[in-house]
């Protein structure tokens, strides 16, 4: 048991937990924007898959990480516009259109991967970036300040998105549209425009989440790389009560579970890998049971808005 | 989306057939399919593939020869079964994404039952195995149904999570207690179960093909589901809950109960689909048993207008698309993942068009009103 309490292993797990929280945070914060405006985007996993592939492929071809991330963002924006067209303009049942978007993204990423790449290949991803002085703090430096750029970006996104949602006019409009679109409309807020923006901005973040997965976590692409991570990210929004800090807490919970999975053998935990793989999904269900009745969702969540009917 | 008049008529159980409405209902999915083909075609051009060639290859693969048509029926069978469950759930406005997991549980149930009671005669073993698969699949649908009814847990998220859990469960069992003993003695350790006793096989309908009695079972169940949804009180309540949960609550219908029931039934039908794959096609449980039918079944159900009568041709159509895509992959090296792209786009455009169909039907109502006024 001594090995379990070895400080190297504890630091290893915590470092991995911070790193692995990145895709969850990007995807969940993006979903929080969409949901705060009243649109559930269940296609996050599909957007992440396309973003992950595009970023991977651009990096493979050009070796330019900036272009890779921009490509993933572009893919996210396009898919967000598609989702908005179907769910906002055409007022589709959001649960189903999101699944359609997921299937589309899943298929498209597999199609492109098989046609353009074919076999699993590694690429050079983001390198760890030591933050001067802070990286030298014992223990904490290694855990927090020797991570790669997307990791810092994800954690910076928490205060930024809190500021946008809580302190700016745009944030207020997004919330108003998600709470009472008819009232917002009567005050001159263009409900459709705000929802288009929120869904598309959120999808762009989902694209980045995908890129962070393929270029900062595993440095490769394979079919169904996300393995449902995008759906867990949607659940995290409920778990976090639509607040960025709550979402970060949820993301860290899941990333810690993932980190434990990585270190299971080192820790000598004798759990079949199939059972270990079930854990995040089981925890998601338990978490949903625990929080669903306690949090208040945006009142107009999942409800298309039609001016003609109000 | 339906107008209040239509809702009322549907609730009274005597839907008068309005032919222009039927025309809209049929033509919109077809338009959605054409649009999906167009957009996939554009994507194919970007991937340096001739879209016309790819589509031609799908079409000839699916409809060009007898073997393709029979194989399409084989693939249509699980689509129809899963689609029936999806139809019941969606009619209660419960979105069941858990088809994959429910198929797995049904397949696990069928395999375990048939192997455990392998001494039983065929006339007893086949029906009880099917029932076992219905129950295990229904159990996997009951969990999200119960969580939704009791704790208001979003069923889309819980069913997605249960899919992942079921997959791991199958991996665990098929590499453990259910693993083929022959594979262990020969040292192959394939992730598959022992072969079922022949007494548990569903009879093959066409020699030298995989088409089996499961197809007949599926069609019979489709008719039963139609009767259930439109001719029984429980079915009426399920549809009422879906059309207007608030009104149903005021009418004294226990909304959460009927939503949970519809999810449980949906799981049962998907479970039977898993059993048919095991008992009729592969004769054992192996990895990839779901064939993605849990998702493509959703597409078939939506395309079929969430109605058993529409679902039968829709299942055949998507079954043949899946067969055609496999043929295309072999003939032209275009990955069959293309079909997933198409399925996703079809879902998007079909749900997107429901708003348009509402607009169109409103327009025709206004037109009729105008006529009435003119007559006066």
HADDOCK unambig.tbl for C-alpha pairs under 7 A between the chains (distance, minus, plus):
assign (segid A and resid 86 and name CA) (segid B and resid 348 and name CA) 6.70 0.50 0.50
assign (segid A and resid 86 and name CA) (segid B and resid 352 and name CA) 5.12 0.50 0.50
assign (segid A and resid 90 and name CA) (segid B and resid 352 and name CA) 5.34 0.50 0.50
assign (segid A and resid 90 and name CA) (segid B and resid 355 and name CA) 5.90 0.50 0.50
assign (segid A and resid 91 and name CA) (segid B and resid 352 and name CA) 6.90 0.50 0.50
assign (segid A and resid 91 and name CA) (segid B and resid 355 and name CA) 6.41 0.50 0.50
assign (segid A and resid 92 and name CA) (segid B and resid 351 and name CA) 5.38 0.50 0.50
assign (segid A and resid 92 and name CA) (segid B and resid 352 and name CA) 5.00 0.50 0.50
assign (segid A and resid 92 and name CA) (segid B and resid 355 and name CA) 6.75 0.50 0.50
assign (segid A and resid 93 and name CA) (segid B and resid 351 and name CA) 6.65 0.50 0.50
assign (segid A and resid 97 and name CA) (segid B and resid 347 and name CA) 6.65 0.50 0.50
assign (segid A and resid 97 and name CA) (segid B and resid 348 and name CA) 5.14 0.50 0.50
assign (segid A and resid 97 and name CA) (segid B and resid 351 and name CA) 6.42 0.50 0.50
assign (segid A and resid 100 and name CA) (segid B and resid 344 and name CA) 4.35 0.50 0.50
assign (segid A and resid 100 and name CA) (segid B and resid 345 and name CA) 6.42 0.50 0.50
assign (segid A and resid 100 and name CA) (segid B and resid 347 and name CA) 4.94 0.50 0.50
assign (segid A and resid 100 and name CA) (segid B and resid 348 and name CA) 5.15 0.50 0.50
assign (segid A and resid 101 and name CA) (segid B and resid 344 and name CA) 5.97 0.50 0.50
assign (segid A and resid 101 and name CA) (segid B and resid 348 and name CA) 6.77 0.50 0.50
assign (segid A and resid 103 and name CA) (segid B and resid 340 and name CA) 6.22 0.50 0.50
assign (segid A and resid 103 and name CA) (segid B and resid 341 and name CA) 6.68 0.50 0.50
assign (segid A and resid 103 and name CA) (segid B and resid 344 and name CA) 4.61 0.50 0.50
assign (segid A and resid 104 and name CA) (segid B and resid 340 and name CA) 6.29 0.50 0.50
assign (segid A and resid 104 and name CA) (segid B and resid 341 and name CA) 4.47 0.50 0.50
assign (segid A and resid 104 and name CA) (segid B and resid 344 and name CA) 4.13 0.50 0.50
assign (segid A and resid 104 and name CA) (segid B and resid 345 and name CA) 6.08 0.50 0.50
assign (segid A and resid 107 and name CA) (segid B and resid 337 and name CA) 5.28 0.50 0.50
assign (segid A and resid 107 and name CA) (segid B and resid 338 and name CA) 6.38 0.50 0.50
assign (segid A and resid 107 and name CA) (segid B and resid 340 and name CA) 4.48 0.50 0.50
assign (segid A and resid 107 and name CA) (segid B and resid 341 and name CA) 4.61 0.50 0.50
assign (segid A and resid 108 and name CA) (segid B and resid 341 and name CA) 5.54 0.50 0.50
assign (segid A and resid 110 and name CA) (segid B and resid 337 and name CA) 6.04 0.50 0.50
assign (segid A and resid 111 and name CA) (segid B and resid 335 and name CA) 5.93 0.50 0.50
assign (segid A and resid 111 and name CA) (segid B and resid 337 and name CA) 5.07 0.50 0.50
assign (segid A and resid 111 and name CA) (segid B and resid 338 and name CA) 5.94 0.50 0.50
assign (segid A and resid 114 and name CA) (segid B and resid 335 and name CA) 6.42 0.50 0.50
assign (segid A and resid 115 and name CA) (segid B and resid 335 and name CA) 6.66 0.50 0.50
assign (segid A and resid 231 and name CA) (segid B and resid 157 and name CA) 6.78 0.50 0.50
assign (segid A and resid 235 and name CA) (segid B and resid 157 and name CA) 6.73 0.50 0.50
assign (segid A and resid 274 and name CA) (segid B and resid 168 and name CA) 5.17 0.50 0.50
assign (segid A and resid 274 and name CA) (segid B and resid 171 and name CA) 6.73 0.50 0.50
assign (segid A and resid 274 and name CA) (segid B and resid 172 and name CA) 5.80 0.50 0.50
assign (segid A and resid 275 and name CA) (segid B and resid 168 and name CA) 6.92 0.50 0.50
assign (segid A and resid 277 and name CA) (segid B and resid 168 and name CA) 6.97 0.50 0.50
assign (segid A and resid 278 and name CA) (segid B and resid 165 and name CA) 5.30 0.50 0.50
assign (segid A and resid 278 and name CA) (segid B and resid 168 and name CA) 6.33 0.50 0.50
assign (segid A and resid 281 and name CA) (segid B and resid 161 and name CA) 5.13 0.50 0.50
assign (segid A and resid 281 and name CA) (segid B and resid 164 and name CA) 6.94 0.50 0.50
assign (segid A and resid 281 and name CA) (segid B and resid 165 and name CA) 6.66 0.50 0.50
assign (segid A and resid 285 and name CA) (segid B and resid 158 and name CA) 6.00 0.50 0.50
assign (segid A and resid 288 and name CA) (segid B and resid 153 and name CA) 6.17 0.50 0.50
assign (segid A and resid 289 and name CA) (segid B and resid 151 and name CA) 6.04 0.50 0.50
assign (segid A and resid 289 and name CA) (segid B and resid 153 and name CA) 6.03 0.50 0.50
assign (segid A and resid 292 and name CA) (segid B and resid 151 and name CA) 6.99 0.50 0.50
assign (segid A and resid 292 and name CA) (segid B and resid 152 and name CA) 6.65 0.50 0.50
assign (segid A and resid 292 and name CA) (segid B and resid 153 and name CA) 6.08 0.50 0.50
assign (segid A and resid 293 and name CA) (segid B and resid 151 and name CA) 6.40 0.50 0.50
assign (segid A and resid 293 and name CA) (segid B and resid 152 and name CA) 6.81 0.50 0.50
